[in-house]
Amino acid sequence: MGRTVVVLGGGISGLAASYHLSRAPCPPKVVLVESSERLGGWIRSVRGPNGAIFELGPRGIRPAGALGARTLLLSRFLSLAWIQKCCLSGETTQLPRTGSSTWAVPCMPYPLASGRTPQPDSALIRQALAERWSQWSLRGGLEMLPQALETHLTSRGVSVLRGQPVCGLSLQAEGRWKVSLRDSSLEADHVISAIPASVLSELLPAEAAPLARALSAITAVSVAVVNLQYQGAHLPVQGFGHLVPSSEDPGVLGIVYDSVAFPEQDGSPPGLRVTVMLGGSWLQTLEASGCVLSQELFQQRAQEAAATQLGLKEMPSHCLVHLHKNCIPQYTLGHWQKLESARQFLTAHRLPLTLAGASYEGVAVNDCIESGRQAAVSVLGTEPNS
Ligand SMILES: Cc1cc2nc3c(=O)[nH]c(=O)nc-3n(C[C@H](O)[C@H](O)[C@H](O)COP(=O)(O)OP(=O)(O)OC[C@H]3O[C@@H](n4cnc5c(N)ncnc54)[C@H](O)[C@@H]3O)c2cc1C
């Protein structure tokens, strides 16, 4: 009988791991287990009343380097329709209505050939290089990527279980895993974990306590994402967006000018889209105080920021507010030691467990897809077809 690999978590990392496993010449049986009813994790795109696309998580993927090129080729393989983005200008612009240190960041082109991993080559990569793409998205929003991956996985015979939170992992006598779900369980020869490190730490058996300790120390911070759309409004500057130093505002992390990067997603009639990211010490203090974090509070804070920093004083025609709890892993001082001690434990105890996902070696979508690919490589012992 062939091997069974259970992949925990249906975010982009778990989907990428399952994709690469399923494309091996002799693929194992793959079961992908996701706790929520939808796949994609933080990648989520919502359509507004005028057809505009609002990204609640990532909004653009960089084509830079070997990892960027691989993601681009993956999206082409899945027949997705991209929107490409070219460079605007190479200079930052000081914002007219803010204090001294807030600058709009231009849509800079990234050097496509950077990095040490061999760069995949194709006509598409050469086109991206020639046209100096800085980032790209998909016509219907980035969530089309996980959706297309799910369709592909199902066609390759991968079992996708949604609405099934993994409640525990235990080791059987023969060295196989028992993966406990709410009302049932799965047996696995190998587990790829693509859920947050702190969540995995709670699921591990007592024998893996040192590993659980290392993983529980990898924390994450929350971000409130407020998508705003304004009819008939214009930005005072062009660019990708701007970051706000905490000395100027402890709560506003920055504002992304979504319409500048991807005007194709402005809907009809088109309206100016911006996203205000709230977080920092302001949000941490609020979370620690235990007070109710209302949608109105975040909306008001975001509208104030858009008004004072970009002159958008009118009422938005559309507004979405989402508090993403523990969404951005923090690679704090000593992160690499935590990874090293986790790796050493896995090797020393020959645990059939591989770690993937944003908790470890990069939070960008490209990094997460690569972590899934690497996990598949280590399980298969060979490079899968890309
Ligand atoms: C607001 C925001 C903006 C971002 N912007 C960008 C951007 O513009 N460009 C970019 O490249 N990156 C961006 N990122 C980063 C990137 O989107 C994330 O790092 C990446 O999507 C994480 O993917 P993941 O699969 O590792 O984790 P997740 O997306 O967290 O997926 C993990 C999955 O595991 C599931 N899960 C959890 N516990 C269990 C359990 N017990 N059992 C089963 N399933 C479980 C979860 O439901 C989830 O679906 C952004 C992130 C955020 C939050």
The ligand as a MOL file (V3000), in Angstrom:
LIG
                    3D

  0  0  0     0  0            999 V3000
M  V30 BEGIN CTAB
M  V30 COUNTS 53 58 0 0 0
M  V30 BEGIN ATOM
M  V30 1 C -3.3700 41.6680 6.0450 0
M  V30 2 C -2.2730 40.9240 5.3240 0
M  V30 3 C -1.7160 41.4610 4.1810 0
M  V30 4 C -0.6960 40.7550 3.5040 0
M  V30 5 N -0.1930 41.2760 2.3510 0
M  V30 6 C 0.6770 40.5390 1.6250 0
M  V30 7 C 1.0460 40.9640 0.3080 0
M  V30 8 O 0.5680 41.9900 -0.1990 0
M  V30 9 N 1.9300 40.1830 -0.3900 0
M  V30 10 C 2.4220 39.0110 0.1300 0
M  V30 11 O 3.2230 38.3420 -0.5400 0
M  V30 12 N 2.0520 38.5670 1.3630 0
M  V30 13 C 1.1930 39.2970 2.1090 0
M  V30 14 N 0.7600 38.8320 3.3320 0
M  V30 15 C 1.3350 37.5860 3.8910 0
M  V30 16 C 0.6840 36.3180 3.3480 0
M  V30 17 O -0.6250 36.5570 2.8900 0
M  V30 18 C 0.6000 35.2560 4.4510 0
M  V30 19 O 1.8180 35.1450 5.1490 0
M  V30 20 C 0.2430 33.8920 3.8520 0
M  V30 21 O -0.9850 33.9610 3.1560 0
M  V30 22 C 0.1960 32.8390 4.9600 0
M  V30 23 O -0.1310 31.5870 4.3820 0
M  V30 24 P -0.0550 30.2260 5.2190 0
M  V30 25 O -0.6820 29.1680 4.3950 0
M  V30 26 O 1.3330 30.0010 5.6910 0
M  V30 27 O -0.9030 30.4940 6.5320 0
M  V30 28 P -2.4780 30.7680 6.7010 0
M  V30 29 O -2.9850 31.6140 5.5980 0
M  V30 30 O -2.6150 31.2480 8.1190 0
M  V30 31 O -3.1320 29.3120 6.5620 0
M  V30 32 C -3.1590 28.4030 7.6290 0
M  V30 33 C -4.4480 27.6260 7.5080 0
M  V30 34 O -4.4780 26.6520 8.5580 0
M  V30 35 C -5.8090 26.5750 9.0380 0
M  V30 36 N -5.7620 26.0230 10.4030 0
M  V30 37 C -5.3840 26.6280 11.5510 0
M  V30 38 N -5.4970 25.7900 12.5900 0
M  V30 39 C -5.9380 24.6130 12.0840 0
M  V30 40 C -6.2540 23.3480 12.6510 0
M  V30 41 N -6.1340 23.1090 13.9710 0
M  V30 42 N -6.6790 22.3500 11.8330 0
M  V30 43 C -6.8100 22.5550 10.4880 0
M  V30 44 N -6.5420 23.7490 9.9040 0
M  V30 45 C -6.1120 24.7530 10.6910 0
M  V30 46 C -6.3120 28.0060 8.9790 0
M  V30 47 O -7.7260 28.0530 8.9730 0
M  V30 48 C -5.6940 28.4820 7.6670 0
M  V30 49 O -6.5510 28.2730 6.5670 0
M  V30 50 C -0.2550 39.5120 4.0170 0
M  V30 51 C -0.8360 38.9690 5.1700 0
M  V30 52 C -1.8380 39.6490 5.8100 0
M  V30 53 C -2.4880 39.0380 7.0320 0
M  V30 END ATOM
M  V30 BEGIN BOND
M  V30 1 1 1 2
M  V30 2 1 2 3
M  V30 3 2 2 52
M  V30 4 2 3 4
M  V30 5 1 4 5
M  V30 6 1 4 50
M  V30 7 2 5 6
M  V30 8 1 6 7
M  V30 9 1 6 13
M  V30 10 2 7 8
M  V30 11 1 7 9
M  V30 12 1 9 10
M  V30 13 2 10 11
M  V30 14 1 10 12
M  V30 15 2 12 13
M  V30 16 1 13 14
M  V30 17 1 14 15
M  V30 18 1 14 50
M  V30 19 1 15 16
M  V30 20 1 16 17
M  V30 21 1 16 18
M  V30 22 1 18 19
M  V30 23 1 18 20
M  V30 24 1 20 21
M  V30 25 1 20 22
M  V30 26 1 22 23
M  V30 27 1 23 24
M  V30 28 2 24 25
M  V30 29 1 24 26
M  V30 30 1 24 27
M  V30 31 1 27 28
M  V30 32 2 28 29
M  V30 33 1 28 30
M  V30 34 1 28 31
M  V30 35 1 31 32
M  V30 36 1 32 33
M  V30 37 1 33 34
M  V30 38 1 33 48
M  V30 39 1 34 35
M  V30 40 1 35 36
M  V30 41 1 35 46
M  V30 42 1 36 37
M  V30 43 1 36 45
M  V30 44 2 37 38
M  V30 45 1 38 39
M  V30 46 1 39 40
M  V30 47 2 39 45
M  V30 48 1 40 41
M  V30 49 2 40 42
M  V30 50 1 42 43
M  V30 51 2 43 44
M  V30 52 1 44 45
M  V30 53 1 46 47
M  V30 54 1 46 48
M  V30 55 1 48 49
M  V30 56 2 50 51
M  V30 57 1 51 52
M  V30 58 1 52 53
M  V30 END BOND
M  V30 END CTAB
M  END
